[in-house]
Amino acid sequence: MYKKQFEIRWSDVDANGHLANSAYTNFMSHARMAFFTEKGFTMPEIMKFNVGPVVFYEHMYYFKESFLGTPITVTIEVSGLSEDGMLFMFEHNFYNHKGEHLAYCEMQGAWIDLKARKLTALPGVLLELAHKFPKSESFKVLTKEDTRKHGVKPKAMKL
């Protein structure tokens, strides 16, 4: 399990005085990039292969409020990876300084070729690194069907 600590700043709270839901997203994104860097997925390394991560969804579940100045810990575990590394899924958990569970998020995404703008498998070097990621107890090998598990599909707006 990867852990990243933060302190809730003024810009992280909403009008209710607690951690804003947009801040959860920002903390997860920052934690993921720190995680990738620690695991050898540095931005220069990723850019060498002309790939970038995209988010399909983030499903958040909130349990307890957190407030300005409070230290929080964001954890990351990989709960899914496709055989070719194109698809990935992370579990994020948020804890306060007392170890109380603040929130949980399941996040699913993929890698895209930044020139073709299409989903792509991870290059071999990065795939080897991805297979070494810490995995959750619920880890599974992802398939394209897993990206449609919620049944949500795009619909054109009626003009």
Summary of the structure (lengths in Angstrom):
residues: 159
radius of gyration: 16.8
end to end distance: 47.9
largest distance: 52.2
contacts: 433
relative contact order: 0.20
helix: 25%
strand: 42%
